[in-house]
Amino acid sequence: MGDMGWTARVGPLESFETMVDRMRRKDLLWATASFAVGLILIAANAYISRATPAYLLIGPLLITCLGVAVRRSRPILCLVFGVVAMIGDFALGPSLGTILIITDNSYAAVRYGPRPLGRWMLAVTSVVAVVGGAVAGFVSRDLATFAVALVQAGLVGVTPVLTALFMRQLEDQAVAERVRAEQVARLAELDRKTAVQAERTRMARELHDMIANHFSAIAIQSTAVLSRKDLDGAAVRRVLESVRENSLQGMTEMRSMIGLLRQDGEEAEAVRLRLAEAEVLAERAREAGLEVRFRVDGEARDLPAPVDLAGYRILQEALTNALKHGGKEADMVVGYRPDEVVLTVGNPVDGVRPGLPGAGVGIIGMRERATLVGGIVESGPHDEGWRVRAVLPTSVLPTSALPTGTPPADTPAPLTSPADAPPAGTPTPLTSPADTSPDDPPAATAPPADIPPATALRAGEAS
């Protein structure tokens, strides 16, 4: 930790051994220069003369310079050299050069040494400065001498320690800021990945709702033709025309979605799907051979765009599942209540005929759509049949029901996606989401009325 300051300035491609070698070279050069300056000061008589020869002052000078040579690699040893040199120098001199270099020993020990050492050094040097000044003043019986001694001891002992503590604090703050910046960058990357994953999920669900309907109709019509050997040429032609129309509509809607994804602007023109068009869904299901009894409870009214779209898609998916996996009839009810709208689609299930395979994402898609607007979806066996019931709030929508920035109600939102359906025959109360964008296409075109629905799957399987 003590070397954090100088390691932070090393280039990213520099090895640890190179850093150590460079540090040692710099410290050796600094020690050599300090020794040369000390010799010059001794030669210039920058010391207090005593009975001892002046050349003996070179010994403490050399010891303190040895401490400079290991100031960053061995900060504790540097401090030991400085203390020994100070004792020897005061016994022989003292000399100005040695005292100045000793201050570097103290600075290096506090800055590069263990963290607790700094607090101890500050306490010790402060006490020494006060005691030294007091002793000097007492011996000389002069207040001025006390003041001078106190200031000198503070400059030599306390100032280097305070400077080192201040520099170390700055380095710690820089490291903390760097760590915080790295954490922010990691969080931003996680947010980006989460947003990408959420967008992929929405796109997958949207693709399922837009395309699966048409392909389901094509599969149902093809299966019906293959299973009926008594159809005349006109009936077969009508089936092929319906298959072609569904194929073209699927391709058109795929191109529409690709165009929305490629659009640079935030707003895009799209078809607004509403629960008011539920009768159209029922009529298409009837044309496909499913007898749908549709009714509206309560007074129909305008709904928030996310609820309108979610309700439409839930009814669309429930009717598609009834057509693919249920019997020949279904009941669809749209109930308007003061603060919510209740959607119910029920159909009998014989559970005998094997039918068209499903991808297992329809029920999960309904659940996701309802959840986005704060609603729920319940799907499971009911009165010897299968029932899908959705309750969607119409008063206060959760923030997740609207795209970021709260765009207008008719502005399309990002596209979304599904997951897996529950096991067959298992009642599964599901919390369910809604899409927030009004850019979904209409349901697939149904086959001619004289073609029966395809063979059914057992209860609980979803598209």
Secondary structure as GFF3:
##gff-version 3
##sequence-region A 1 463
A	DSSP	alpha_helix	4	7	.	.	.	ID=ss1
A	DSSP	alpha_helix	16	43	.	.	.	ID=ss2
A	DSSP	three_ten_helix	54	57	.	.	.	ID=ss3
A	DSSP	alpha_helix	58	69	.	.	.	ID=ss4
A	DSSP	alpha_helix	75	92	.	.	.	ID=ss5
A	DSSP	alpha_helix	96	112	.	.	.	ID=ss6
A	DSSP	alpha_helix	115	140	.	.	.	ID=ss7
A	DSSP	alpha_helix	143	153	.	.	.	ID=ss8
A	DSSP	pi_helix	154	158	.	.	.	ID=ss9
A	DSSP	alpha_helix	159	227	.	.	.	ID=ss10
A	DSSP	alpha_helix	233	262	.	.	.	ID=ss11
A	DSSP	three_ten_helix	275	277	.	.	.	ID=ss12
A	DSSP	alpha_helix	278	287	.	.	.	ID=ss13
A	DSSP	beta_strand	291	297	.	.	.	ID=ss14
A	DSSP	alpha_helix	305	325	.	.	.	ID=ss15
A	DSSP	beta_strand	329	336	.	.	.	ID=ss16
A	DSSP	beta_strand	340	348	.	.	.	ID=ss17
A	DSSP	alpha_helix	362	372	.	.	.	ID=ss18
A	DSSP	beta_strand	376	381	.	.	.	ID=ss19
A	DSSP	beta_strand	385	393	.	.	.	ID=ss20
A	DSSP	three_ten_helix	399	401	.	.	.	ID=ss21
A	DSSP	beta_strand	428	431	.	.	.	ID=ss22
###
